Amino acid sequence: MKYKCLIFDLDGTLVNSIHALTYCTNQALARFGLGPLTEEQMKTIVGDGYRMQMRRSLLACGDRELTHYEAILPVYMEIFGRDCNYKMHAYDGISELLKEARKKGLKLAVVSNKPYAQAVATVEHVFGKGCFDQVIGEREGIPKKPDPTGALTAAAAMGAKPSECLYFGDTNTDMQTGKNAKMTTVGVLWGFRGREELAAFHPEYLIEKPEEILCVLEEAD
């Protein structure tokens, strides 16, 4: 099978955003006299959209009744809109992988549970404008992953069938997304979750470094 597209999750896959997510979450929690949470805690909290992120964060801080849930959502989004790229950077080897993919004529996309505006802001901040053919974030008409709509929308916009796409992610949500979209699913082990969590969903590949996927692309040519 010759692949046409590489579709990536954003946080924990392309970029190490744990500093930003932790910083913004703790700034929001502090306004309610809660927190702080550690980066290690945040790695198990993020990945399913900001609403679930704040729900889990409040529970982790002892707000069992979610007393502050409705109030903290706009506070978080205000802070996140301003500081979403705090200490943001691409993982080692990602830029090189993207360049090699382009040389091979592959299309590139991002599908994130991050709100659309912040997803675009992060992608352009780290990689510049025009690096990706499609950037899809949470917005009306695009349900959050593991619903496959975002991934399938990206593939269709790039003229590819699901079977012609590699889908990369670092969480159980991403493994389910790739499988639900019927794409070749790649679990990345440099992100927020461990091998055991990803392997449980039987992705076609588990990789420890971005360059490992180049061998897969060579075999498919």
LUMNUTI-636154 format. One record per residue (C-alpha): x, y, z; residue in three letters. Coordinates in nm, 3 decimals. Last residue first. Example, Ala and Ser with C-alpha at 12.3 -4.5 7.8 and 13.67 -1.06 7.14 Angstrom:
{{1.367,-0.106,0.714},'ser'};
{{1.230,-0.450,0.780},'ala'};
***
This chain:
{{0.672,0.267,-0.193},'asp'};
{{0.517,0.101,0.115},'ala'};
{{0.848,-0.038,0.243},'glu'};
{{1.008,0.306,0.223},'glu'};
{{0.716,0.461,0.414},'leu'};
{{0.747,0.202,0.689},'val'};
{{1.121,0.264,0.710},'cys'};
{{1.052,0.636,0.741},'leu'};
{{0.827,0.560,1.040},'ile'};
{{1.130,0.500,1.259},'glu'};
{{1.242,0.861,1.203},'glu'};
{{0.986,0.987,1.455},'pro'};
{{1.148,0.800,1.746},'lys'};
{{1.004,0.543,1.989},'glu'};
{{0.754,0.385,1.750},'ile'};
{{0.455,0.158,1.799},'leu'};
{{0.307,0.037,1.470},'tyr'};
{{-0.012,-0.132,1.349},'glu'};
{{-0.191,-0.010,1.659},'pro'};
{{-0.321,-0.288,1.883},'his'};
{{-0.550,-0.095,2.120},'phe'};
{{-0.385,-0.231,2.436},'ala'};
{{-0.048,-0.135,2.287},'ala'};
{{-0.124,0.233,2.346},'leu'};
{{-0.190,0.207,2.720},'glu'};
{{0.097,-0.036,2.776},'glu'};
{{0.348,0.176,2.585},'arg'};
{{0.303,0.483,2.801},'gly'};
{{0.117,0.813,2.779},'arg'};
{{0.208,1.180,2.733},'phe'};
{{0.431,1.166,2.427},'gly'};
{{0.760,1.002,2.325},'trp'};
{{0.603,0.659,2.267},'leu'};
{{0.417,0.730,1.944},'val'};
{{0.137,0.491,1.847},'gly'};
{{0.086,0.459,1.472},'val'};
{{-0.253,0.360,1.329},'thr'};
{{-0.305,0.259,0.966},'thr'};
{{-0.643,0.417,0.902},'met'};
{{-0.986,0.260,0.949},'lys'};
{{-1.122,0.589,1.088},'ala'};
{{-1.237,0.411,1.405},'asn'};
{{-0.893,0.247,1.434},'lys'};
{{-0.711,0.578,1.404},'gly'};
{{-0.946,0.745,1.649},'thr'};
{{-0.924,0.458,1.898},'gln'};
{{-0.546,0.482,1.902},'met'};
{{-0.578,0.857,1.938},'asp'};
{{-0.805,0.837,2.242},'thr'};
{{-0.572,0.576,2.394},'asn'};
{{-0.298,0.839,2.380},'thr'};
{{0.015,0.931,2.180},'asp'};
{{-0.106,0.972,1.823},'gly'};
{{-0.019,0.920,1.457},'phe'};
{{-0.260,0.828,1.174},'tyr'};
{{-0.111,0.691,0.852},'leu'};
{{-0.340,0.742,0.555},'cys'};
{{-0.397,0.557,0.225},'glu'};
{{-0.647,0.314,0.379},'ser'};
{{-0.861,0.611,0.486},'pro'};
{{-0.889,0.716,0.119},'lys'};
{{-0.703,1.027,0.015},'ala'};
{{-0.791,1.344,-0.173},'gly'};
{{-0.643,1.585,0.079},'met'};
{{-0.982,1.723,0.185},'ala'};
{{-1.109,1.364,0.216},'ala'};
{{-0.824,1.271,0.448},'ala'};
{{-0.879,1.575,0.671},'ala'};
{{-1.252,1.508,0.696},'thr'};
{{-1.183,1.143,0.780},'leu'};
{{-0.949,1.242,1.061},'ala'};
{{-1.193,1.496,1.201},'gly'};
{{-1.493,1.262,1.170},'thr'};
{{-1.321,0.966,1.339},'pro'};
{{-1.490,1.010,1.680},'asp'};
{{-1.209,0.929,1.922},'pro'};
{{-1.178,1.227,1.899},'lys'};
{{-1.400,1.530,1.951},'lys'};
{{-1.692,1.590,1.721},'pro'};
{{-1.632,1.811,1.415},'ile'};
{{-1.955,1.985,1.310},'gly'};
{{-1.900,2.284,1.535},'glu'};
{{-1.534,2.317,1.628},'arg'};
{{-1.256,2.122,1.796},'glu'};
{{-0.945,2.135,1.583},'gly'};
{{-0.855,2.047,1.224},'ile'};
{{-0.541,2.165,1.049},'val'};
{{-0.507,2.062,0.684},'gln'};
{{-0.228,2.093,0.426},'asp'};
{{0.035,2.136,0.695},'phe'};
{{0.354,2.344,0.678},'cys'};
{{0.168,2.638,0.525},'gly'};
{{0.222,2.885,0.806},'lys'};
{{0.509,2.824,1.044},'gly'};
{{0.603,2.506,1.230},'phe'};
{{0.595,2.598,1.599},'val'};
{{0.386,2.917,1.606},'his'};
{{0.181,2.815,1.300},'glu'};
{{0.084,2.481,1.453},'val'};
{{0.015,2.637,1.793},'thr'};
{{-0.205,2.916,1.656},'ala'};
{{-0.393,2.675,1.431},'val'};
{{-0.470,2.445,1.723},'ala'};
{{-0.559,2.746,1.939},'gln'};
{{-0.818,2.866,1.689},'ala'};
{{-0.959,2.515,1.638},'tyr'};
{{-1.011,2.428,2.004},'pro'};
{{-0.766,2.149,2.098},'lys'};
{{-0.906,1.802,2.028},'asn'};
{{-0.654,1.785,1.745},'ser'};
{{-0.630,1.660,1.387},'val'};
{{-0.317,1.781,1.209},'val'};
{{-0.254,1.712,0.842},'ala'};
{{0.029,1.640,0.597},'leu'};
{{0.021,1.536,0.230},'lys'};
{{0.300,1.312,0.104},'leu'};
{{0.512,1.401,-0.199},'gly'};
{{0.813,1.196,-0.089},'lys'};
{{1.013,1.513,-0.030},'lys'};
{{0.724,1.638,0.183},'arg'};
{{0.747,1.331,0.402},'ala'};
{{1.119,1.385,0.443},'glu'};
{{1.060,1.744,0.557},'lys'};
{{0.790,1.636,0.803},'leu'};
{{1.016,1.368,0.949},'leu'};
{{1.299,1.618,0.994},'glu'};
{{1.069,1.861,1.173},'ser'};
{{0.951,1.581,1.403},'ile'};
{{1.298,1.450,1.495},'gly'};
{{1.310,1.597,1.844},'asp'};
{{0.965,1.697,1.966},'tyr'};
{{0.834,2.034,1.853},'ala'};
{{0.831,2.323,2.100},'his'};
{{0.594,2.518,2.325},'met'};
{{0.732,2.701,2.630},'lys'};
{{0.397,2.887,2.661},'tyr'};
{{0.216,2.849,2.327},'asn'};
{{-0.140,2.851,2.463},'cys'};
{{-0.068,3.166,2.669},'asp'};
{{-0.329,3.422,2.558},'arg'};
{{-0.609,3.199,2.434},'gly'};
{{-0.527,2.959,2.714},'phe'};
{{-0.585,3.227,2.978},'ile'};
{{-0.922,3.332,2.836},'glu'};
{{-1.011,2.968,2.768},'met'};
{{-0.932,2.875,3.127},'tyr'};
{{-1.147,3.154,3.269},'val'};
{{-1.431,3.067,3.031},'pro'};
{{-1.429,2.706,3.159},'leu'};
{{-1.371,2.787,3.527},'ile'};
{{-1.721,2.913,3.604},'ala'};
{{-1.907,2.611,3.469},'glu'};
{{-1.684,2.367,3.660},'tyr'};
{{-1.646,2.551,3.991},'his'};
{{-1.870,2.329,4.204},'thr'};
{{-1.748,2.014,4.035},'leu'};
{{-1.898,1.817,4.325},'glu'};
{{-1.569,1.639,4.390},'arg'};
{{-1.367,1.960,4.390},'asp'};
{{-1.066,1.783,4.541},'gly'};
{{-0.788,1.920,4.321},'cys'};
{{-0.783,1.608,4.104},'ala'};
{{-1.159,1.645,4.054},'leu'};
{{-1.109,2.004,3.939},'leu'};
{{-0.838,1.896,3.694},'ser'};
{{-1.050,1.611,3.557},'arg'};
{{-1.336,1.850,3.480},'arg'};
{{-1.093,2.107,3.342},'met'};
{{-0.941,1.856,3.099},'gln'};
{{-1.283,1.719,3.009},'met'};
{{-1.388,2.067,2.900},'arg'};
{{-1.053,2.134,2.734},'tyr'};
{{-1.070,1.841,2.493},'gly'};
{{-0.998,1.473,2.542},'asp'};
{{-0.619,1.466,2.552},'gly'};
{{-0.525,1.610,2.891},'val'};
{{-0.564,1.465,3.242},'ile'};
{{-0.311,1.179,3.246},'thr'};
{{-0.022,1.400,3.128},'lys'};
{{-0.150,1.672,3.361},'met'};
{{-0.061,1.469,3.668},'gln'};
{{0.298,1.438,3.549},'glu'};
{{0.308,1.812,3.478},'glu'};
{{0.210,1.879,3.838},'thr'};
{{-0.119,2.029,3.956},'leu'};
{{-0.137,2.353,4.152},'pro'};
{{-0.403,2.360,4.263},'gly'};
{{-0.715,2.542,4.385},'leu'};
{{-0.799,2.885,4.526},'gly'};
{{-1.056,2.953,4.255},'phe'};
{{-0.834,3.194,4.061},'arg'};
{{-0.549,2.948,4.119},'ala'};
{{-0.730,2.684,3.914},'leu'};
{{-0.717,2.903,3.603},'ala'};
{{-0.346,2.976,3.636},'gln'};
{{-0.286,2.608,3.711},'asn'};
{{-0.461,2.503,3.392},'thr'};
{{-0.270,2.756,3.183},'cys'};
{{0.070,2.647,3.320},'tyr'};
{{-0.006,2.276,3.297},'thr'};
{{-0.128,2.298,2.939},'leu'};
{{0.163,2.521,2.837},'ala'};
{{0.432,2.301,2.995},'his'};
{{0.264,1.985,2.864},'ile'};
{{0.272,2.116,2.509},'ser'};
{{0.550,1.899,2.372},'asn'};
{{0.461,1.923,2.006},'val'};
{{0.399,1.678,1.722},'leu'};
{{0.265,1.383,1.922},'thr'};
{{0.208,1.493,2.282},'gly'};
{{-0.029,1.769,2.176},'asp'};
{{-0.096,1.765,1.800},'leu'};
{{-0.246,1.439,1.670},'asp'};
{{-0.100,1.372,1.331},'phe'};
{{-0.225,1.269,0.987},'ile'};
{{0.032,1.151,0.733},'leu'};
{{-0.109,1.125,0.383},'cys'};
{{-0.063,0.949,0.049},'lys'};
{{0.046,0.601,0.156},'tyr'};
{{0.139,0.337,-0.100},'lys'};
{{0.000,0.000,0.000},'met'};
***
